[in-house]
Amino acid sequence: MQEEWASEEDARAYREIRSLIDKWRNLGHETYPDGTEWIGHTPHRAPAAYLHQLYAPLGASGIEQLESEVSCRIPEGFRCFLKLHNGIGLFAGLINIYGLRTNWSRTKLVEAAQQPFSILVPNVQRRPINAPDDLLFVGSLGENRNLIAMNPVGTVFRWKSGDPVSNSTKSYSSVFTFLLEEADRVVALFDGDGRRRDSYN
């Protein structure tokens, strides 16, 4: 099926992201029946650990459910992303985009692991008190899981609670350019076996 992209820049960024991630397939990969992919087996971290998690696509009804639960319209670029991946985790969780989590099982651990971090947590359950109503928190960055926010036109930026719309705040034109820029930055912190070389903020 041909993807409908919000922009050619997003399409190019996604191709580059996939090219970077797929270089880790030589370490091992798993594809689950729902389409979730785990890429880059890193048993030195844990027996079933993988460097990257790309969650299964989210259908139209899932996107509608997500919009209902976060009480806002999802920008077109992020809708396109969700149709590809209902969340993503790169480089052992240093870069995350959240999604709609539907399984919270504490007993079926494999099935639960095939679910993304819940987008409801930072937007509904633990939303920053001073966050403007029109911001959607879509992910996190770094070891401290600093929040990544999106405005109504789809621009992504690092959330700073004191002044979230400051001109000094690093921003990205879309969720795709955010992923590509940060992946390009963090890739140097890992060796060919997926081992960490350095810290990341």
C-alpha positions as YAML, in Angstrom:
chain: A
units: angstrom
residues:
- id: 1
  name: MET
  ca: [0.00, 0.00, 0.00]
- id: 2
  name: GLN
  ca: [1.33, 3.46, -0.92]
- id: 3
  name: GLU
  ca: [1.82, 5.67, 2.11]
- id: 4
  name: GLU
  ca: [0.31, 9.15, 2.07]
- id: 5
  name: TRP
  ca: [3.00, 11.48, 3.37]
- id: 6
  name: ALA
  ca: [2.42, 14.91, 4.87]
- id: 7
  name: SER
  ca: [5.58, 16.07, 3.07]
- id: 8
  name: GLU
  ca: [8.43, 14.76, 0.95]
- id: 9
  name: GLU
  ca: [10.79, 15.77, 3.77]
- id: 10
  name: ASP
  ca: [8.98, 13.35, 6.10]
- id: 11
  name: ALA
  ca: [9.15, 10.55, 3.52]
- id: 12
  name: ARG
  ca: [12.89, 11.09, 3.03]
- id: 13
  name: ALA
  ca: [13.52, 11.26, 6.79]
- id: 14
  name: TYR
  ca: [11.65, 7.99, 7.35]
- id: 15
  name: ARG
  ca: [13.65, 6.21, 4.63]
- id: 16
  name: GLU
  ca: [16.86, 7.37, 6.31]
- id: 17
  name: ILE
  ca: [15.64, 6.30, 9.76]
- id: 18
  name: ARG
  ca: [14.80, 2.83, 8.47]
- id: 19
  name: SER
  ca: [18.15, 2.55, 6.72]
- id: 20
  name: LEU
  ca: [19.94, 3.42, 9.96]
- id: 21
  name: ILE
  ca: [17.87, 1.03, 12.09]
- id: 22
  name: ASP
  ca: [18.10, -1.85, 9.63]
- id: 23
  name: LYS
  ca: [21.90, -1.81, 9.86]
- id: 24
  name: TRP
  ca: [21.44, -3.46, 13.27]
- id: 25
  name: ARG
  ca: [19.56, -6.46, 11.85]
- id: 26
  name: ASN
  ca: [22.80, -8.42, 11.73]
- id: 27
  name: LEU
  ca: [22.59, -8.66, 15.53]
- id: 28
  name: GLY
  ca: [19.23, -10.40, 15.20]
- id: 29
  name: HIS
  ca: [15.61, -9.38, 14.79]
- id: 30
  name: GLU
  ca: [12.09, -10.55, 15.57]
- id: 31
  name: THR
  ca: [8.85, -9.75, 13.76]
- id: 32
  name: TYR
  ca: [5.64, -10.50, 15.63]
- id: 33
  name: PRO
  ca: [2.27, -11.43, 14.07]
- id: 34
  name: ASP
  ca: [0.85, -7.93, 14.60]
- id: 35
  name: GLY
  ca: [3.77, -6.36, 12.71]
- id: 36
  name: THR
  ca: [5.83, -5.23, 15.71]
- id: 37
  name: GLU
  ca: [9.57, -5.45, 14.98]
- id: 38
  name: TRP
  ca: [12.43, -5.79, 17.42]
- id: 39
  name: ILE
  ca: [15.79, -5.08, 15.80]
- id: 40
  name: GLY
  ca: [19.33, -5.46, 17.12]
- id: 41
  name: HIS
  ca: [19.49, -8.24, 19.72]
- id: 42
  name: THR
  ca: [21.62, -7.07, 22.65]
- id: 43
  name: PRO
  ca: [21.86, -10.01, 25.11]
- id: 44
  name: HIS
  ca: [24.57, -8.22, 27.12]
- id: 45
  name: ARG
  ca: [21.74, -5.95, 28.39]
- id: 46
  name: ALA
  ca: [19.25, -8.78, 29.03]
- id: 47
  name: PRO
  ca: [18.61, -12.16, 27.35]
- id: 48
  name: ALA
  ca: [15.63, -10.84, 25.33]
- id: 49
  name: ALA
  ca: [16.77, -7.21, 24.92]
- id: 50
  name: TYR
  ca: [16.77, -5.44, 21.56]
- id: 51
  name: LEU
  ca: [18.19, -2.06, 20.63]
- id: 52
  name: HIS
  ca: [15.13, -0.88, 18.66]
- id: 53
  name: GLN
  ca: [11.39, -1.49, 18.93]
- id: 54
  name: LEU
  ca: [9.07, -0.50, 16.07]
- id: 55
  name: TYR
  ca: [5.49, -1.13, 17.08]
- id: 56
  name: ALA
  ca: [2.71, -2.34, 14.80]
- id: 57
  name: PRO
  ca: [0.78, 0.22, 12.70]
- id: 58
  name: LEU
  ca: [-2.25, 1.90, 14.24]
- id: 59
  name: GLY
  ca: [-5.41, 1.79, 12.13]
- id: 60
  name: ALA
  ca: [-7.96, 4.56, 11.63]
- id: 61
  name: SER
  ca: [-10.13, 3.38, 14.54]
- id: 62
  name: GLY
  ca: [-7.08, 3.30, 16.82]
- id: 63
  name: ILE
  ca: [-6.14, 6.86, 15.83]
- id: 64
  name: GLU
  ca: [-9.72, 7.97, 16.54]
- id: 65
  name: GLN
  ca: [-9.55, 6.27, 19.95]
- id: 66
  name: LEU
  ca: [-6.24, 7.98, 20.70]
- id: 67
  name: GLU
  ca: [-7.67, 11.39, 19.70]
- id: 68
  name: SER
  ca: [-10.68, 10.81, 21.92]
- id: 69
  name: GLU
  ca: [-8.56, 9.82, 24.90]
- id: 70
  name: VAL
  ca: [-6.14, 12.75, 24.64]
- id: 71
  name: SER
  ca: [-8.94, 15.16, 23.65]
- id: 72
  name: CYS
  ca: [-7.20, 16.73, 20.68]
- id: 73
  name: ARG
  ca: [-6.88, 16.42, 16.92]
- id: 74
  name: ILE
  ca: [-3.69, 14.60, 15.87]
- id: 75
  name: PRO
  ca: [-1.64, 16.65, 13.35]
- id: 76
  name: GLU
  ca: [-1.41, 15.08, 9.89]
- id: 77
  name: GLY
  ca: [2.31, 14.30, 10.11]
- id: 78
  name: PHE
  ca: [1.84, 12.41, 13.36]
- id: 79
  name: ARG
  ca: [-1.19, 10.59, 11.95]
- id: 80
  name: CYS
  ca: [1.07, 9.41, 9.12]
- id: 81
  name: PHE
  ca: [3.63, 8.22, 11.66]
- id: 82
  name: LEU
  ca: [1.01, 6.29, 13.65]
- id: 83
  name: LYS
  ca: [-0.15, 4.53, 10.49]
- id: 84
  name: LEU
  ca: [3.43, 3.23, 10.18]
- id: 85
  name: HIS
  ca: [4.20, 2.65, 13.86]
- id: 86
  name: ASN
  ca: [2.06, 2.91, 16.95]
- id: 87
  name: GLY
  ca: [5.10, 4.13, 18.82]
- id: 88
  name: ILE
  ca: [8.81, 3.51, 18.51]
- id: 89
  name: GLY
  ca: [11.78, 3.05, 20.83]
- id: 90
  name: LEU
  ca: [15.30, 3.57, 19.53]
- id: 91
  name: PHE
  ca: [18.71, 2.92, 21.03]
- id: 92
  name: ALA
  ca: [17.59, 1.08, 24.17]
- id: 93
  name: GLY
  ca: [14.90, 3.65, 24.93]
- id: 94
  name: LEU
  ca: [16.97, 6.81, 24.58]
- id: 95
  name: ILE
  ca: [14.57, 8.03, 21.87]
- id: 96
  name: ASN
  ca: [10.86, 7.26, 22.19]
- id: 97
  name: ILE
  ca: [7.65, 8.12, 20.41]
- id: 98
  name: TYR
  ca: [4.58, 7.05, 22.38]
- id: 99
  name: GLY
  ca: [1.46, 5.36, 21.12]
- id: 100
  name: LEU
  ca: [-1.87, 3.88, 22.10]
- id: 101
  name: ARG
  ca: [-1.27, 1.10, 24.61]
- id: 102
  name: THR
  ca: [-4.04, -1.49, 24.78]
- id: 103
  name: ASN
  ca: [-2.40, -4.24, 26.85]
- id: 104
  name: TRP
  ca: [-1.38, -3.66, 30.47]
- id: 105
  name: SER
  ca: [-0.95, -7.33, 31.41]
- id: 106
  name: ARG
  ca: [1.45, -8.15, 34.22]
- id: 107
  name: THR
  ca: [1.41, -11.86, 33.42]
- id: 108
  name: LYS
  ca: [1.70, -11.98, 29.62]
- id: 109
  name: LEU
  ca: [5.06, -10.23, 29.54]
- id: 110
  name: VAL
  ca: [5.87, -10.81, 25.86]
- id: 111
  name: GLU
  ca: [2.53, -9.41, 24.72]
- id: 112
  name: ALA
  ca: [2.90, -6.44, 27.07]
- id: 113
  name: ALA
  ca: [6.40, -5.78, 25.72]
- id: 114
  name: GLN
  ca: [4.95, -5.49, 22.24]
- id: 115
  name: GLN
  ca: [3.10, -2.36, 23.39]
- id: 116
  name: PRO
  ca: [4.51, 1.18, 23.23]
- id: 117
  name: PHE
  ca: [4.83, 3.60, 26.11]
- id: 118
  name: SER
  ca: [1.35, 5.03, 26.60]
- id: 119
  name: ILE
  ca: [0.70, 8.47, 25.15]
- id: 120
  name: LEU
  ca: [-2.04, 8.87, 27.78]
- id: 121
  name: VAL
  ca: [0.42, 9.04, 30.67]
- id: 122
  name: PRO
  ca: [2.02, 12.45, 29.91]
- id: 123
  name: ASN
  ca: [-1.15, 13.89, 28.34]
- id: 124
  name: VAL
  ca: [-3.83, 12.77, 30.78]
- id: 125
  name: GLN
  ca: [-2.57, 10.90, 33.82]
- id: 126
  name: ARG
  ca: [0.60, 12.93, 34.57]
- id: 127
  name: ARG
  ca: [0.28, 16.00, 32.38]
- id: 128
  name: PRO
  ca: [2.60, 18.87, 33.38]
- id: 129
  name: ILE
  ca: [0.53, 21.44, 35.27]
- id: 130
  name: ASN
  ca: [1.75, 24.41, 33.22]
- id: 131
  name: ALA
  ca: [1.41, 22.78, 29.79]
- id: 132
  name: PRO
  ca: [-0.76, 24.74, 27.31]
- id: 133
  name: ASP
  ca: [-3.97, 22.91, 26.42]
- id: 134
  name: ASP
  ca: [-3.06, 22.66, 22.72]
- id: 135
  name: LEU
  ca: [0.23, 20.77, 23.27]
- id: 136
  name: LEU
  ca: [0.42, 17.03, 22.73]
- id: 137
  name: PHE
  ca: [3.25, 15.15, 24.44]
- id: 138
  name: VAL
  ca: [4.40, 12.55, 21.94]
- id: 139
  name: GLY
  ca: [7.59, 11.05, 23.32]
- id: 140
  name: SER
  ca: [10.75, 11.35, 25.37]
- id: 141
  name: LEU
  ca: [14.45, 11.84, 24.89]
- id: 142
  name: GLY
  ca: [17.55, 10.83, 26.84]
- id: 143
  name: GLU
  ca: [18.21, 8.79, 29.93]
- id: 144
  name: ASN
  ca: [15.95, 11.03, 32.02]
- id: 145
  name: ARG
  ca: [13.11, 10.62, 29.51]
- id: 146
  name: ASN
  ca: [12.64, 14.37, 29.02]
- id: 147
  name: LEU
  ca: [9.30, 15.01, 27.35]
- id: 148
  name: ILE
  ca: [8.94, 15.84, 23.68]
- id: 149
  name: ALA
  ca: [5.92, 17.99, 22.77]
- id: 150
  name: MET
  ca: [4.06, 18.72, 19.54]
- id: 151
  name: ASN
  ca: [2.06, 21.83, 18.72]
- id: 152
  name: PRO
  ca: [-1.15, 21.80, 16.62]
- id: 153
  name: VAL
  ca: [0.72, 22.23, 13.31]
- id: 154
  name: GLY
  ca: [3.00, 19.28, 14.04]
- id: 155
  name: THR
  ca: [6.20, 21.05, 15.09]
- id: 156
  name: VAL
  ca: [8.07, 18.99, 17.68]
- id: 157
  name: PHE
  ca: [10.23, 20.42, 20.45]
- id: 158
  name: ARG
  ca: [11.85, 19.55, 23.73]
- id: 159
  name: TRP
  ca: [9.53, 20.50, 26.58]
- id: 160
  name: LYS
  ca: [10.94, 23.03, 29.01]
- id: 161
  name: SER
  ca: [8.44, 23.64, 31.78]
- id: 162
  name: GLY
  ca: [9.60, 27.18, 32.48]
- id: 163
  name: ASP
  ca: [9.23, 28.51, 28.94]
- id: 164
  name: PRO
  ca: [7.99, 25.82, 26.54]
- id: 165
  name: VAL
  ca: [7.70, 28.10, 23.50]
- id: 166
  name: SER
  ca: [10.98, 29.96, 23.86]
- id: 167
  name: ASN
  ca: [12.92, 30.67, 20.67]
- id: 168
  name: SER
  ca: [15.88, 29.00, 22.35]
- id: 169
  name: THR
  ca: [14.04, 25.67, 22.51]
- id: 170
  name: LYS
  ca: [15.31, 23.14, 19.97]
- id: 171
  name: SER
  ca: [12.53, 22.32, 17.50]
- id: 172
  name: TYR
  ca: [11.97, 19.93, 14.59]
- id: 173
  name: SER
  ca: [9.58, 20.31, 11.68]
- id: 174
  name: SER
  ca: [7.93, 16.94, 12.36]
- id: 175
  name: VAL
  ca: [8.14, 13.73, 14.36]
- id: 176
  name: PHE
  ca: [10.11, 12.20, 11.48]
- id: 177
  name: THR
  ca: [12.78, 14.91, 11.45]
- id: 178
  name: PHE
  ca: [12.99, 14.68, 15.25]
- id: 179
  name: LEU
  ca: [13.67, 10.95, 15.03]
- id: 180
  name: LEU
  ca: [16.23, 11.30, 12.26]
- id: 181
  name: GLU
  ca: [18.19, 14.17, 13.85]
- id: 182
  name: GLU
  ca: [18.32, 12.50, 17.25]
- id: 183
  name: ALA
  ca: [19.13, 9.06, 15.82]
- id: 184
  name: ASP
  ca: [21.99, 10.59, 13.83]
- id: 185
  name: ARG
  ca: [23.23, 12.13, 17.06]
- id: 186
  name: VAL
  ca: [22.97, 9.07, 19.30]
- id: 187
  name: VAL
  ca: [24.20, 6.38, 16.88]
- id: 188
  name: ALA
  ca: [27.83, 7.26, 17.62]
- id: 189
  name: LEU
  ca: [27.26, 6.32, 21.27]
- id: 190
  name: PHE
  ca: [26.90, 2.62, 20.39]
- id: 191
  name: ASP
  ca: [29.43, 0.17, 19.04]
- id: 192
  name: GLY
  ca: [28.72, -2.51, 16.44]
- id: 193
  name: ASP
  ca: [27.46, -4.91, 19.12]
- id: 194
  name: GLY
  ca: [24.99, -2.36, 20.48]
- id: 195
  name: ARG
  ca: [27.06, -1.56, 23.57]
- id: 196
  name: ARG
  ca: [27.01, 1.95, 25.02]
- id: 197
  name: ARG
  ca: [30.17, 4.02, 24.60]
- id: 198
  name: ASP
  ca: [29.14, 7.22, 26.35]
- id: 199
  name: SER
  ca: [26.37, 9.07, 28.17]
- id: 200
  name: TYR
  ca: [23.58, 10.92, 26.38]
- id: 201
  name: ASN
  ca: [21.44, 13.89, 27.44]
...
